[in-house]
Amino acid sequence: MRKTIVSLSDKPTIIEPNVFGDSRGYFFESFNLRNFEKKVGRKVSFVQDNESKSSEYVLRGLHYQINHPQGKLVRVIQGKVFDVCVDMRKRSDSFGQWFGVELSGKNKKQFWVPPGFAHGFLVLSKSVIFSYKTTDYWFPEHERILRWNDKSVGISWPITDKPRLADKDANGQMLTDAETF
């Protein structure tokens, strides 16, 4: 099976939009292609928008596609998550390293997760509505899962109890056994 080559120059990026608010509410551009491409330093084409709702202490991930890798622009519409990505690009200087950020409906931050990174999030509020754009379609046969609690990656999840996981996420691969780019 041929693996798709992903750029080694891509880096996770936090995007903070300008929010205009007053006593009536707020307004912000949730996406502007020209500004986004300038911020991440590359041309990007999104093909799919996804939305999920999850309850407190749900952990989704860490997902990636070994073929048809997806770049993701993620944000929270309502609630709060700890969002994480892990570099799965074997030749990268940051291979196996994780990057994390708190995203919330309140702070309106967005997180660019480049192709070649595993991605997941932990819900920190009673519930969350999570939205993201992807640069490629979902292909279940190419989906892989990195174990959320792999000690060699060492993600500092802000939780003391075991999170609520789907079976496939609970049984993800350790980095040493995972397919990489």
LINJOFEN-V652771 format. One record per helix or strand. SS is the DSSP state (hx for helix, st for strand). FROM is the first residue (numbers start at 1). TO is the last residue. If there is no record, write none. Layout:
# LINJOFEN-V652771
ss	from	to
SS	FROM	TO
SS	FROM	TO
This chain:
# LINJOFEN-V652771
ss	from	to
st	13	16
st	20	22
st	25	27
hx	33	40
st	48	55
st	58	65
st	72	78
st	80	87
st	98	104
st	109	113
st	117	123
st	127	134
hx	140	142
st	143	146
st	164	164
hx	167	170
st	173	173
